[in-house]
Amino acid sequence: MAESQGDPPVILLVEDNEAHAELVMRSFRELDIENVIFHVSDGQQALDFLHNKGGFAKTAETNPRPHLVLLDLRLPKVDGLDVLREIKKTPGLQRIPVVILTSSDAENDILRSYDSGANSYVVKPTEFRKFTRVMESLGHYWLGWNVPSCAGE
C-alpha cells in the first residue's frame, strides 16, 4: 500500500543497547522533521518486522515499511550484517536505505558493511553532544534532503 505524501517517515531502529536506542530516539524526536520510530533490540526482531512475521505479523497499516533502517552490527540472535544482506536481497526491501550505526571503527566491519549493501556507515560518537549532532545530521539528510527511492511505491 502506498503511503500518502502527508505520512511521516518511518525509521526502524535496530539496537540492542537500550541507552544508545534512547539517545537515538530522543535525537530524532527533537528534529524539526516529523518521524515515527520503531525500535527492535535484536536481528531476528528486525527481520520479523520487515517481513511481517512473528510478533509483527500485522497489516502494512500497523507495521509500515520503513523509509530508513538504522542498524547496529553486533546484535543478539541474528547479526547486523546478516540482517543487512537479507534486506538488500529481498525485493520490496532492497531499496530501503540502511545506515550502519555502530561503535566499531574496524576497517573489516566497514568494508564488509559496504560490500553487503550499506548506504552509510556511522561510528557512534561517545560524547553526548557529538552523538546528538550526528543524529541530527543523519535525520536531516535521510529524512529531509534525500529523495527516497521508494517514493510513490
C-alpha positions in Angstrom: 0.0 0.0 0.0 1.5 3.3 -1.0 1.7 5.9 1.7 0.3 9.4 1.2 2.5 12.4 1.0 1.4 13.5 4.4 2.5 10.4 6.3 5.6 10.9 8.4 8.7 8.9 7.5 9.2 5.7 9.4 12.5 4.6 10.9 13.4 1.1 12.0 16.0 1.3 14.7 17.8 -2.0 15.4 19.8 -1.5 18.5 20.3 -3.9 21.5 21.8 -1.3 23.8 18.9 0.4 25.4 20.8 3.6 26.4 22.0 4.0 22.8 18.5 3.4 21.5 17.0 6.0 23.8 19.6 8.6 22.7 18.8 7.9 19.0 15.1 8.1 19.6 15.4 11.3 21.7 17.6 12.9 19.0 15.1 12.0 16.2 12.1 13.3 18.3 13.8 16.7 18.6 14.2 17.0 14.8 12.1 19.6 13.0 11.1 16.7 10.7 8.1 14.6 11.9 9.0 10.9 12.1 7.9 7.6 13.6 10.5 5.3 15.1 10.0 1.5 15.6 12.7 0.1 17.9 13.7 -3.6 18.0 16.6 -5.0 20.0 17.8 -8.0 18.0 18.4 -9.1 14.4 15.5 -11.6 14.4 13.0 -9.0 15.5 14.3 -6.7 12.7 13.7 -9.4 10.1 10.3 -10.3 11.6 9.3 -6.6 11.5 10.5 -6.2 7.9 8.7 -9.5 6.7 5.6 -9.0 8.9 6.3 -12.3 10.8 6.3 -13.5 14.3 5.2 -10.8 16.8 5.0 -8.4 13.8 2.5 -10.4 11.7 0.2 -7.4 11.1 -1.1 -5.4 8.2 1.0 -2.7 6.5 -1.0 0.0 8.1 0.0 -1.0 11.7 3.5 -2.2 10.7 4.6 0.1 7.8 7.6 -0.4 5.6 10.4 1.8 6.9 11.9 4.7 5.0 15.2 4.2 6.8 16.9 1.4 8.8 19.4 2.4 11.5 21.2 -0.9 12.1 23.8 -1.9 14.7 26.3 -4.6 13.8 26.7 -6.6 17.0 23.2 -7.9 17.7 21.8 -10.9 19.5 20.1 -13.8 17.6 20.9 -12.6 14.0 24.0 -10.5 13.4 23.6 -7.0 11.8 25.5 -7.9 8.7 23.1 -10.9 8.1 20.1 -8.5 8.6 21.7 -6.1 6.1 22.2 -8.9 3.5 18.6 -10.1 3.9 17.3 -6.5 3.3 19.4 -6.0 0.2 18.5 -9.3 -1.4 14.7 -9.0 -0.8 12.6 -7.4 -3.4 10.4 -4.7 -1.8 13.1 -4.1 0.9 16.3 -3.8 -1.1 15.9 0.0 -1.9 15.4 0.9 1.8 18.4 2.9 2.9 20.4 1.2 5.6 22.7 3.2 7.8 25.1 1.1 9.9 25.2 2.8 13.3 27.8 1.1 15.4 30.6 1.6 17.9 33.0 -0.3 15.7 35.5 1.6 13.6 37.2 -1.6 12.5 38.2 -1.5 8.8 36.9 -5.0 8.2 33.5 -4.1 9.6 33.3 -1.0 7.4 34.4 -2.9 4.3 32.0 -5.8 4.9 29.1 -3.5 5.5 29.6 -1.6 2.3 30.2 -4.8 0.4 26.9 -6.1 1.8 25.0 -3.0 0.6 25.1 -0.5 3.4 24.2 3.0 2.2 26.2 4.6 5.0 28.4 3.6 7.9 28.5 5.8 11.0 30.6 5.2 14.1 28.6 6.2 17.2 30.3 9.1 19.0 31.0 8.6 22.7 30.4 12.2 23.6 26.7 13.1 24.2 26.7 16.4 22.3 28.6 15.0 19.3 26.2 12.0 19.3 23.2 14.3 19.2 24.7 16.4 16.4 25.5 13.3 14.3 21.9 12.0 14.8 20.5 15.4 13.8 22.7 15.4 10.6 21.6 11.8 9.8 17.9 12.7 10.3 18.1 15.8 8.2 19.9 14.0 5.4 17.9 10.8 5.2 14.5 12.2 6.1 14.7 15.7 4.8 17.1 16.2 2.0 17.5 12.7 0.4 14.8 11.7 -2.1 13.8 8.2 -1.2 14.0 5.5 -3.8 10.7 4.1 -2.5 8.8 7.3 -3.2 5.5 6.5 -4.8 5.7 2.8 -4.3 
